[in-house]
Amino acid sequence: MQAGPVSDMLQGRQLSLARLITLVEQDHPEVPEVMRLIQPHLGKAYRVGITGPPGAGKSSLVDRITTVLRSERLTVAIVAADPTSPFSGGAVLGDRIRMQQHCLDEGVFIRSMATRGSLGGLPRTARNVIKLLDAFGKDYVLVETVGVGQNEMDVMEHVDTVVVVLVPEAGDTIQTMKAGLLEIADILVVNKADRPGADGMVAELEAMLQMYPRQSWWKVPVISTQALNNVGVDLLYEKVVAHRRAMEETGRLTEKRREQRKKEFLETVEQNITRKLLGLIGSNGELSSYLSRVADGEIDPYSAAKEVLGSQTIIAQWSHELSDGTNE
């Protein structure tokens, strides 16, 4: 890819940013080059994940937090994962409807992303979209997950601070903890706190956190909010800032981002090797034979894998395929 579109994006041209995000969402072959070009410009944005079960009011809360950030003269990008439409395959765009007040604000960039079959709360391409928004120069990137309930752990690998949003009707909080949402929370929010049971849920969550403290350097706060009434949002922002400060002062922000980059590298290598292996199956008769034998139950997968890895012919061809990939 020519550096032109990336250069334009780095100079603040929003149309170029939107086009590059589209390339990422389409998993275009030029994406690796785009990521290489923006690498020196990463690290400015602070990334906050907003996760929790469906109906918790995450979009309304993101909308209100954005208002607070803009009042502090901070620029904001919002990545909102929406359920995939069964008809068009695109995002339903419900989040953009809730955030209409910011659509004409040049300091706010909103991107809805379709999950497109992703099992977690974020689409697979979200990480690179967040990188583009970081390189674009936004102060904060707010990442709202789709709200799939118990399977939202992937948000930890994309953000610096995780805000878990619950509602009084969430039910047995013990089950919530088993689901893992409490284990990933840096800040807990009981939204729609004007509903019955809110105070009791806050008390129960605080008691559980005292019984099972996660770390000594940060006490996870439990905050009551009413996003629609703009109640408690300023306090939530204060806690985000406090968590960021604690992360920076203890060196954990640097370490967390380092671990995220390591995991991204290993996942990228794994994805590329898997893609090469699947391509090799179609061209290597010996490997195809093993696949058929496993499918037919003639040999167990472990024994087949051991024999494949011991086959000099297959390994030689695989090595050739991998080395060719470095020149793509």
C-alpha positions as CSV (number, residue, x, y, z in Angstrom):
1,M,0.0,0.0,0.0
2,Q,1.1,3.6,-0.7
3,A,1.6,5.6,2.5
4,G,-0.8,8.3,1.2
5,P,-4.1,7.1,2.9
6,V,-2.3,6.4,6.1
7,S,-0.5,9.8,6.0
8,D,-3.8,11.5,5.3
9,M,-5.3,9.8,8.3
10,L,-2.4,10.7,10.6
11,Q,-2.9,14.3,9.5
12,G,-6.5,14.2,10.9
13,R,-8.5,13.5,7.8
14,Q,-11.5,11.6,9.0
15,L,-12.6,10.3,5.6
16,S,-9.2,8.5,5.3
17,L,-9.7,7.1,8.8
18,A,-13.1,5.7,7.8
19,R,-11.7,4.2,4.6
20,L,-8.9,2.5,6.5
21,I,-11.3,1.1,9.0
22,T,-13.3,-0.4,6.2
23,L,-10.2,-2.1,4.9
24,V,-9.6,-3.6,8.3
25,E,-13.2,-4.8,8.6
26,Q,-12.9,-6.4,5.2
27,D,-9.7,-8.1,6.2
28,H,-8.0,-6.6,3.1
29,P,-4.5,-7.9,2.2
30,E,-3.1,-4.4,2.7
31,V,-4.0,-4.4,6.4
32,P,-0.6,-5.7,7.6
33,E,1.1,-2.8,5.8
34,V,-1.4,-0.3,7.3
35,M,-0.6,-1.6,10.8
36,R,3.1,-1.4,10.1
37,L,2.8,2.3,9.1
38,I,0.8,3.4,12.1
39,Q,2.9,1.4,14.7
40,P,5.1,4.5,15.6
41,H,2.0,6.5,16.3
42,L,0.3,4.2,18.8
43,G,0.0,4.5,22.6
44,K,-1.6,7.9,23.2
45,A,-5.2,6.9,23.5
46,Y,-6.6,5.5,26.8
47,R,-8.9,2.6,26.1
48,V,-12.0,1.9,28.2
49,G,-14.1,-1.2,27.7
50,I,-17.8,-1.0,28.6
51,T,-19.2,-4.5,28.9
52,G,-22.0,-6.4,30.6
53,P,-25.2,-8.3,29.8
54,P,-27.8,-7.1,27.2
55,G,-30.1,-4.5,28.4
56,A,-27.8,-3.0,31.0
57,G,-27.8,0.4,29.3
58,K,-24.2,0.3,28.1
59,S,-24.9,2.5,25.1
60,S,-26.6,5.2,27.1
61,L,-23.8,5.1,29.6
62,V,-21.2,5.5,26.8
63,D,-23.2,8.4,25.5
64,R,-23.1,10.2,28.9
65,I,-19.4,9.4,29.5
66,T,-18.7,10.9,26.1
67,T,-20.4,14.1,27.1
68,V,-18.3,14.3,30.3
69,L,-15.1,13.7,28.3
70,R,-16.0,16.4,25.8
71,S,-16.6,18.9,28.6
72,E,-13.0,18.2,29.6
73,R,-12.0,19.1,26.0
74,L,-10.9,15.5,25.4
75,T,-11.5,13.9,22.0
76,V,-13.3,10.6,21.9
77,A,-13.7,7.6,19.6
78,I,-16.4,5.0,20.2
79,V,-16.3,1.5,18.9
80,A,-19.7,-0.1,19.4
81,A,-20.2,-3.7,18.6
82,D,-23.7,-4.3,17.3
83,P,-25.5,-7.7,16.6
84,T,-25.1,-8.8,13.0
85,S,-28.2,-8.3,10.9
86,P,-29.5,-11.7,9.6
87,F,-30.5,-10.0,6.4
88,S,-27.6,-7.7,5.4
89,G,-24.8,-9.1,7.5
90,G,-24.1,-5.6,8.7
91,A,-24.5,-4.0,12.1
92,V,-28.0,-3.1,13.3
93,L,-26.6,0.3,14.3
94,G,-28.7,0.6,17.4
95,D,-25.8,2.3,19.2
96,R,-25.5,5.1,16.7
97,I,-29.2,5.9,17.3
98,R,-28.6,6.3,21.0
99,M,-25.6,8.6,20.4
100,Q,-27.1,11.0,17.8
101,Q,-26.2,14.0,19.9
102,H,-22.5,13.5,19.2
103,C,-22.8,12.8,15.5
104,L,-22.1,16.4,14.5
105,D,-19.3,16.8,17.0
106,E,-15.9,16.8,15.2
107,G,-14.2,15.7,18.4
108,V,-16.2,12.5,18.5
109,F,-15.9,9.6,16.0
110,I,-18.4,6.7,16.3
111,R,-18.0,3.4,14.5
112,S,-20.5,0.6,14.8
113,M,-19.1,-2.9,14.0
114,A,-21.0,-6.0,13.2
115,T,-20.1,-9.1,15.2
116,R,-20.3,-11.3,12.1
117,G,-20.4,-14.5,14.0
118,S,-17.8,-13.6,16.6
119,L,-18.4,-15.6,19.8
120,G,-17.1,-12.9,22.1
121,G,-18.5,-9.5,22.7
122,L,-16.3,-7.9,20.0
123,P,-15.7,-8.7,16.4
124,R,-12.3,-10.1,15.5
125,T,-11.2,-7.0,13.7
126,A,-11.9,-4.7,16.6
127,R,-8.3,-4.6,17.8
128,N,-7.0,-3.1,14.6
129,V,-9.8,-0.6,14.4
130,I,-8.9,0.5,17.9
131,K,-5.3,0.9,16.8
132,L,-6.4,3.2,13.9
133,L,-8.4,5.4,16.3
134,D,-5.4,5.6,18.6
135,A,-3.1,6.6,15.7
136,F,-5.7,9.1,14.6
137,G,-5.0,11.0,17.8
138,K,-8.1,10.4,20.0
139,D,-7.6,10.9,23.7
140,Y,-10.0,8.2,24.7
141,V,-11.3,5.2,22.9
142,L,-14.5,3.8,24.4
143,V,-15.2,0.2,23.4
144,E,-18.7,-1.1,23.9
145,T,-19.2,-4.9,23.6
146,V,-22.4,-6.3,22.1
147,G,-23.6,-7.7,25.4
148,V,-23.5,-11.5,24.9
149,G,-23.6,-12.1,28.7
150,Q,-21.1,-14.6,30.0
151,N,-18.6,-14.7,27.1
152,E,-17.2,-11.2,27.1
153,M,-13.6,-11.9,28.3
154,D,-12.0,-10.8,25.1
155,V,-12.5,-7.1,25.9
156,M,-9.7,-7.5,28.4
157,E,-7.2,-7.9,25.5
158,H,-8.3,-4.7,23.8
159,V,-8.5,-2.1,26.6
160,D,-6.8,-0.6,29.6
161,T,-9.8,-0.2,32.0
162,V,-12.8,-2.6,32.0
163,V,-16.1,-1.2,33.2
164,V,-18.7,-3.9,33.9
165,V,-22.3,-2.7,33.8
166,L,-25.1,-4.6,35.6
167,V,-28.7,-3.8,36.5
168,P,-30.7,-4.6,39.6
169,E,-32.6,-7.3,37.7
170,A,-29.3,-9.1,36.8
171,G,-30.3,-11.8,39.2
172,D,-28.0,-13.9,41.4
173,T,-24.7,-12.1,41.5
174,I,-22.9,-15.3,42.5
175,Q,-23.7,-16.6,39.0
176,T,-22.4,-13.3,37.6
177,M,-19.1,-13.9,39.3
178,K,-19.0,-17.5,38.0
179,A,-19.5,-16.1,34.6
180,G,-16.3,-14.1,35.0
181,L,-17.6,-10.6,34.6
182,L,-16.7,-9.7,38.2
183,E,-13.2,-11.1,37.7
184,I,-12.4,-8.8,34.8
185,A,-14.0,-5.7,36.2
186,D,-11.8,-2.7,37.2
187,I,-15.0,-0.7,37.9
188,L,-18.4,-2.1,38.6
189,V,-21.5,-0.1,37.7
190,V,-25.1,-0.9,38.8
191,N,-27.0,1.1,36.2
192,K,-30.7,1.9,36.2
193,A,-30.2,2.4,40.0
194,D,-33.7,4.0,40.4
195,R,-35.2,0.5,40.0
196,P,-36.0,-1.7,43.1
197,G,-33.2,-3.8,44.4
198,A,-30.4,-1.5,43.3
199,D,-29.1,-0.7,46.8
200,G,-29.2,-4.4,47.8
201,M,-27.2,-5.3,44.7
202,V,-24.6,-2.7,45.4
203,A,-24.2,-3.9,48.9
204,E,-23.9,-7.6,47.8
205,L,-21.3,-6.7,45.2
206,E,-19.2,-4.8,47.7
207,A,-19.4,-7.7,50.1
208,M,-18.2,-10.1,47.5
209,L,-15.3,-7.9,46.5
210,Q,-14.2,-7.7,50.1
211,M,-14.3,-11.5,50.3
212,Y,-12.4,-12.0,47.1
213,P,-10.1,-9.0,46.6
214,R,-8.3,-9.1,43.2
215,Q,-5.2,-7.0,44.0
216,S,-3.8,-4.8,46.7
217,W,-3.0,-1.7,44.6
218,W,-6.6,-1.1,43.4
219,K,-9.9,-1.6,45.2
220,V,-12.7,-2.2,42.6
221,P,-15.4,0.4,43.2
222,V,-19.1,-0.2,42.9
223,I,-21.0,2.8,41.5
224,S,-24.7,3.4,41.1
225,T,-25.7,5.2,38.0
226,Q,-28.8,6.3,36.1
227,A,-27.5,6.9,32.6
228,L,-30.8,8.2,31.2
229,N,-31.1,10.7,34.0
230,N,-27.3,11.5,34.0
231,V,-26.9,10.5,37.6
232,G,-23.5,9.1,38.8
233,V,-21.7,9.5,35.4
234,D,-19.3,12.1,36.7
235,L,-18.3,9.8,39.5
236,L,-17.8,7.0,37.0
237,Y,-15.5,9.2,35.0
238,E,-13.5,10.1,38.2
239,K,-13.0,6.4,38.9
240,V,-11.8,5.8,35.4
241,V,-9.3,8.6,35.8
242,A,-8.3,7.1,39.2
243,H,-7.8,3.7,37.8
244,R,-5.7,5.1,35.0
245,R,-3.5,7.0,37.5
246,A,-3.1,3.8,39.6
247,M,-2.1,1.8,36.5
248,E,0.4,4.4,35.4
249,E,2.0,4.9,38.9
250,T,2.4,1.2,39.5
251,G,3.8,0.5,36.0
252,R,0.9,-1.9,35.3
253,L,-0.4,0.0,32.3
254,T,2.9,-0.5,30.5
255,E,3.0,-4.1,31.5
256,K,-0.6,-4.8,30.5
257,R,-0.1,-3.3,27.1
258,R,3.1,-5.3,26.7
259,E,1.3,-8.5,27.5
260,Q,-1.5,-7.6,25.0
261,R,1.1,-7.1,22.2
262,K,2.7,-10.4,23.0
263,K,-0.6,-12.2,22.8
264,E,-1.5,-10.4,19.6
265,F,1.8,-11.5,18.1
266,L,1.2,-15.2,19.0
267,E,-2.4,-15.1,17.8
268,T,-1.3,-13.6,14.5
269,V,1.4,-16.2,14.0
270,E,-1.2,-18.9,14.8
271,Q,-3.7,-17.5,12.4
272,N,-1.2,-17.4,9.6
273,I,0.1,-20.9,10.2
274,T,-3.4,-22.2,10.3
275,R,-4.3,-20.5,7.0
276,K,-1.2,-22.0,5.4
277,L,-1.9,-25.4,6.8
278,L,-5.5,-25.3,5.4
279,G,-4.1,-24.3,2.0
280,L,-1.6,-27.1,2.2
281,I,-4.3,-29.7,2.8
282,G,-5.7,-29.1,-0.6
283,S,-2.4,-29.6,-2.4
284,N,-0.7,-32.3,-0.4
285,G,-2.2,-35.8,-1.0
286,E,-0.5,-37.3,2.1
287,L,-2.0,-34.6,4.4
288,S,-5.4,-34.9,2.8
289,S,-5.2,-38.7,3.4
290,Y,-4.6,-38.1,7.1
291,L,-7.5,-35.8,7.3
292,S,-9.8,-38.3,5.6
293,R,-8.7,-41.1,7.9
294,V,-9.3,-39.0,11.0
295,A,-12.8,-38.0,9.7
296,D,-13.6,-41.7,9.0
297,G,-12.4,-42.8,12.5
298,E,-9.6,-44.9,11.2
299,I,-7.0,-43.1,13.3
300,D,-7.3,-40.8,16.3
301,P,-6.4,-37.1,15.9
302,Y,-3.4,-37.3,18.2
303,S,-1.7,-40.2,16.5
304,A,-2.4,-38.6,13.1
305,A,-0.9,-35.3,14.2
306,K,2.2,-37.1,15.6
307,E,2.7,-38.9,12.3
308,V,2.2,-35.7,10.2
309,L,4.8,-33.8,12.3
310,G,7.1,-36.7,11.8
311,S,6.7,-36.7,8.0
312,Q,9.7,-35.2,6.3
313,T,7.7,-34.7,3.1
314,I,4.9,-32.8,4.7
315,I,7.2,-30.7,6.9
316,A,9.4,-29.8,3.9
317,Q,6.4,-28.7,1.8
318,W,5.0,-26.8,4.8
319,S,8.3,-25.0,5.4
320,H,8.3,-24.0,1.7
321,E,4.7,-22.7,2.0
322,L,5.6,-20.7,5.1
323,S,8.7,-19.2,3.5
324,D,6.8,-18.2,0.4
325,G,4.3,-16.4,2.8
326,T,7.1,-14.0,3.9
327,N,7.3,-12.6,0.4
328,E,3.6,-11.9,0.0
